[in-house]
Amino acid sequence: MLIRREGPQDVAVIRAVVGAAFAKPGEAEPVEAPLVDELRADVGWLPALSMVAVTGAGEVVGHVVCTRGYAGDTAALGLGPLSVLPGYQRQGVGLALMHATLGAADALGEPLVALLGNPAYYGRYGFRAATGFGIESPDPAWGEYFQVRPLAEYRPSIKGVFRYSAPFDNL
């Protein structure tokens, strides 16, 4: 498995991977598929933090993206969506994507990554409830599902309401 930055040749297949990963029976295209396209067109897009997982045969089987967000007035990252083709789930693809993304974000000097997700899953990557860091979710109903992962440049003075890139506001 190779984790690399997405390239222009990956755009259509990423949409298909995201759509398949979030598909629900009887539902039209999941909102996450067009969301990635909207994020790519947004000022908050960070090309260095959109990564794909590629098999030895060259098939893209997973994708993750971080975009510019803000915790209060401090630039930070919003992670998501994280997508893995159903046939490759529970095989370490998500793990590899998360480790690569968190490592890249840390190397770029970002202070923290925020996301909305299952605490049992994301806790293994060091994510904790954002409220424990003084960071409020955009929607108070998210509770413990809104989480933060501090990186090397994190400072305890980073506080406030988290704001995702603008396309998240349209969900």
Steps between C-alpha positions, in 0.01 A plus 500: 500500500633839399368823653561804280358842425207503265569605143273634225461146366342395831207744518233278341609184679510684835137601450414136428692376807332755726159419353549125552638543852199702619226334289182394673242269341224692325680833534616716213862611494622567856576865583866419565573435128414849369639649823853396401455676163372814674792492746744467210356821349507690832765742626549265799629219275847377599635279218776357719236354732280316251633147484410176331575138585614304195540123470804339341289460186441877488137500618394794720314341792492781756511875545529753781511877501573780744392854419559834668290560806528728799486444873397845615742723307771236461549319170450126544385203294166332449533135401248325285367317335713189548389242244596140426338276239277247680704202376814648659356607835642345817827424322711795624430743215333756727780456753765568236313805368456644851864451596623655175265796531578569865873471428475738205291749699753492782791547257321802351487662845125477554391522865202265501258293297126495574237256376152369553504125549474195720712543814567125520654505151684832504618467859767256379660791309515727803175688439313611813183695568563858385340647812793365703720739300269799530390466138128507430336314214312689228189313617462437876290188426817325376623460857781247543495420126676830426864428576844658484848356452773741617824502300851621592411867439193483725476764772251483790403861424324382181133519592163592356240376257633288215412607146538261209564606139191661346372193308427326830247775575286375210446150643 
